[in-house]
Amino acid sequence: MRAVAVATVFAALSGYAILVMAARSLGAADYDVFAVFWAAFFALGGVVNGLMHETTRAVSNLRRPLPPGQGALPVAAGALVAALVASVVVAGAPVWAPRIIPDHTSLGTALLATGIASFTLQGVLCGALSGVARWRWYAVVLAVDAGLRLAAAGAAVLLDRAETGLMVATVVGTATWLLMVALVPSARQALRLRVPLPLTGLLRRAAQAMVAASATAVLVVGFPVLLQVTARDAAPPVVGGLVLAVTLTRAPLLVPLTSFQNAIVVHFVRRQSMGARALLGPVLGVLAVAALGAGAAWLVGPRILALMGEGFDVPGPTLAALTAGAGTTAALVVSGSAALAFERHSGYMIGWWVATGVAVTVLLLPAPLTGRAIAALLVGPLVGLVWHAAVIARAGQDRSYAPAPASRDSQPD
């Protein structure tokens, strides 16, 4: 697992290095196009990661390998999901591409469709490797994926092809699974594993997992896409500066929380007897950290953005407010983890979708983009947090009033 942790840190750092390279090479006027394409790809990736999680669960439950002809191949399910998602991307391109990548609609559509299809199959490989505890090879996939992306981004900047080259770099790492299958026997063995489910059953469970994953992907990863779609007549430098500011103010809180979400779930599992009171300490702690971060963003944030190049002019108060919005989103991650710990999966999803719906509604209001973005990041997650708290409180009451099992002494002879 140490290798996985190291690979995860490398992937995160390389991702932020790419964002910095993009900001410095593209400038505020063009940064938003790349950043929104990046966000759209990884938001879709967050959705199809539900298939990876289901593959991990199904493979890890295997007691012995199934013979050929029995059960389903996760890679077959992955191929079907990949084809479906890529088809949806292409079919919807006339609607989304002119809004997100107006100058490169054909290239962007092709890259997004092929990239997300390959990402889906790479997720199946990662899920299978995790399911059989091949952590070293799983870490290799993460590291090579990030390394390919970083190398391609660096080459694009050095060759002065940043605008299109960075879009290619966004998806190039998804070819890692092909390298693994060609070069690593353990990868081929993992993809040959069958799970004790019919293909339709595996697809049904994968669809449920993808719906659950999409609940968080839209608001956490896809928020720059929402900003671009609702920008209206805002000038590109304003959108670019705002997208970069949102990304940088969210990272210190959301990256660690999402990386350790499983540990947060375990924390709440052990405190189920406390009901909704279990939320109080962690949520207040996250909000306190966000308040400190908001103060720091107000004081030094503009100077940090100035290092990204000309045009990224976001004042300190705006950065502070965006950091506070990152805090409410982080609190929603915590409350969602608690809902999962209390086995309220529907409540978990509804809370996230309510938060997303409220955020989108606020973004559609007739007001300046910056004000709408701040309000959306503050109000949407807070509404979702209240929903999760109510769900957890109800779960705590159900547990409190559940009749205790009769003891052996009290049972009739």
Buried (B, 14 or more C-beta within 10 A) or exposed (E): EEBBEEBBBBBBEBBEBBBBBBBBBBBBBBBBBBBBBBBBBBBBBBBBBBBBBBBBBBBBEBEEEBEEEEBBBBBBBBBBBBEBBBEEBBEEBEEBBEBBBEEBBEBBBBBBBBBBBBBBBBBBBBBBBBBBEBBBBBBBBBBBBBBBBBBBBBEBBEEEEBBBBBBBBBBBBBBBBBBBBEEBEBBEBBBEBBBBBEBEBBBEBBBBBBEBBBBBBBBBBBBBBBBBBBBEEBEBBBBBBBBBBBBBBBBBBBBEBBEEBEEBBEBBBEBBEBBBEBBEEBBEEBBEBBBEBBEBBBEEBBEBBEEBBEBBEBBBBBBBBBBBBBBBBBBBBBBBBBBBBBEBEEBBBBBBBBBBBBBBEBBBEEEEBBEBBBBBBBBBBBBBBBBBBEBBBBBBEEEEEEEEEEEEEEEEE
